[in-house]
Amino acid sequence: MQQPAPQPSSLHQRDIVAEDFVAIRHIKKLKSRQAISERILEAHANVTNLSLLEAKLSYIRAWQALPEFGISYFVVRFRGQKKDELLGIAFNRMMRMSLAGDALKTWRFNTMKTWKVNWEVKERNESLNEDLFYKLTGGWV
């Protein structure tokens, strides 16, 4: 967990312009630029004592902790369905998702016995060739 560090002497709250760091839609939700500036200063204070390499590693760790990290998305149409859906492939699972990004069904690779892909469909996406599909799924076909 991040712990607040002492306030840096070089940055002041009046120097922080919230629009430079935060999207306007989030500023409107929070309605307090003062609170946003304080949060930015607090976050900056947590990384000021880190070296450049440590700061980059900290950023990468935070990015990898996101729930959607490492998922490749493909627009597909399942048999018997009229609408396109998303197929998300991660290192350990495959997910059927709505176009809005909501997970409808999840299959873990370690519990799957077999599955097949219909390569004969005339409306197939040429950007996902067979070799790439095998690499993404780890040869589970």
Contacts in CASP RR format, 6 or more apart in sequence:
PFRMAT RR
TARGET T0000
AUTHOR 0000-0000-0000
METHOD contacts of the structure
MODEL  1
MQQPAPQPSSLHQRDIVAEDFVAIRHIKKLKSRQAISERILEAHANVTNL
SLLEAKLSYIRAWQALPEFGISYFVVRFRGQKKDELLGIAFNRMMRMSLA
GDALKTWRFNTMKTWKVNWEVKERNESLNEDLFYKLTGGWV
2 43 0 8 1.000
2 46 0 8 1.000
3 46 0 8 1.000
4 42 0 8 1.000
4 45 0 8 1.000
4 46 0 8 1.000
5 42 0 8 1.000
5 45 0 8 1.000
5 46 0 8 1.000
5 48 0 8 1.000
5 49 0 8 1.000
6 45 0 8 1.000
7 41 0 8 1.000
7 45 0 8 1.000
8 41 0 8 1.000
8 44 0 8 1.000
8 45 0 8 1.000
8 48 0 8 1.000
11 41 0 8 1.000
11 44 0 8 1.000
13 34 0 8 1.000
13 37 0 8 1.000
13 38 0 8 1.000
13 41 0 8 1.000
16 37 0 8 1.000
16 40 0 8 1.000
16 41 0 8 1.000
18 27 0 8 1.000
18 33 0 8 1.000
18 36 0 8 1.000
18 37 0 8 1.000
18 40 0 8 1.000
19 27 0 8 1.000
21 36 0 8 1.000
21 40 0 8 1.000
22 36 0 8 1.000
22 40 0 8 1.000
27 33 0 8 1.000
27 36 0 8 1.000
30 36 0 8 1.000
47 55 0 8 1.000
47 58 0 8 1.000
50 58 0 8 1.000
63 69 0 8 1.000
70 90 0 8 1.000
70 91 0 8 1.000
71 88 0 8 1.000
71 89 0 8 1.000
71 90 0 8 1.000
71 95 0 8 1.000
72 88 0 8 1.000
72 89 0 8 1.000
72 90 0 8 1.000
72 136 0 8 1.000
73 86 0 8 1.000
73 87 0 8 1.000
73 88 0 8 1.000
73 97 0 8 1.000
74 86 0 8 1.000
74 87 0 8 1.000
74 88 0 8 1.000
74 89 0 8 1.000
74 125 0 8 1.000
74 128 0 8 1.000
75 84 0 8 1.000
75 85 0 8 1.000
75 86 0 8 1.000
75 87 0 8 1.000
75 99 0 8 1.000
75 125 0 8 1.000
76 84 0 8 1.000
76 85 0 8 1.000
76 86 0 8 1.000
76 87 0 8 1.000
77 83 0 8 1.000
77 84 0 8 1.000
77 85 0 8 1.000
77 123 0 8 1.000
78 85 0 8 1.000
78 96 0 8 1.000
79 118 0 8 1.000
83 99 0 8 1.000
84 99 0 8 1.000
85 96 0 8 1.000
85 97 0 8 1.000
85 98 0 8 1.000
85 99 0 8 1.000
85 104 0 8 1.000
86 95 0 8 1.000
86 96 0 8 1.000
86 97 0 8 1.000
86 98 0 8 1.000
86 99 0 8 1.000
86 101 0 8 1.000
87 94 0 8 1.000
87 95 0 8 1.000
87 96 0 8 1.000
87 97 0 8 1.000
88 94 0 8 1.000
88 95 0 8 1.000
88 96 0 8 1.000
88 97 0 8 1.000
89 95 0 8 1.000
89 136 0 8 1.000
89 137 0 8 1.000
92 108 0 8 1.000
92 109 0 8 1.000
92 110 0 8 1.000
93 106 0 8 1.000
93 107 0 8 1.000
93 108 0 8 1.000
93 109 0 8 1.000
94 106 0 8 1.000
94 107 0 8 1.000
94 109 0 8 1.000
94 137 0 8 1.000
95 103 0 8 1.000
95 104 0 8 1.000
95 105 0 8 1.000
95 106 0 8 1.000
95 107 0 8 1.000
96 103 0 8 1.000
96 104 0 8 1.000
96 105 0 8 1.000
96 106 0 8 1.000
97 103 0 8 1.000
97 104 0 8 1.000
98 104 0 8 1.000
107 115 0 8 1.000
109 137 0 8 1.000
109 140 0 8 1.000
112 140 0 8 1.000
115 140 0 8 1.000
115 141 0 8 1.000
116 141 0 8 1.000
117 133 0 8 1.000
117 141 0 8 1.000
119 130 0 8 1.000
133 141 0 8 1.000
134 141 0 8 1.000
END
